[in-house]
């Protein structure tokens, strides 16, 4: 009798195939939504975050530029442990492993690694060059601004950036490049989600559309409805 067979560990190529299949399913079922935290203290945040997670939010980006490590640590520790796997940190990345969080996000400031370390990796991109170089290497890219920002008055898309140039790049991605989910960032509202889909984005990252609303949880649910109703797009580069 031959030696007993043992399951082989999943190879990186197998993991890539699995990720591509997952992202293809995501593209077909509607736009994915990412919510970015308020940059400053908002007394509504914890309750609203709980409501959004209960409603199905998959990723919540914790972006608090002025927060200290001890304060962020205390904030994370105070949250229910069940929420942690859906949180993505924009700073103090060492806390991701400590708290079992979803992953790390890098700003588009020159510090983002060309090849991110193992684990879920996300980055921002504000130009076609960095977007193109991230495809196939990052799990997700937040690209923008694609519309005038709701949270940063006067901040909007560069002339000529949308929709032709970005749309062409997104439509003609290779299968490997499609393993990176590209989310539209900046000025995204429920009414603008059909345009986001038409331009070829996989999802949208929202901040002002949620946190500037009188009822942020209701605003998120409205975005969910609009995202689910976006028409399917081709994933064959046509």
Buried (B, 14 or more C-beta within 10 A) or exposed (E): EEEEEEEEEEEEEEEBBEBBEEBBEBBEEBBBBBBBBBBEEEEEBBEBBBBBBEEEBBBBBBBBEEBEEEEBBEBBEEBEEEBBBBBBBBBBBEBBEEBEBBBBBBBBEEEBEEEBEEEBBBBBBBEBEBBEBBBBBBBBBBBBBBBEBBBBEEEBBEEEBBBEEBBEBBBEBEBBBBBBBBBBBBBBBBEBBBBBBEBBBBBBBBBBBBBEBEEBBEBBBBBBEBBEEBEEBEBEEE
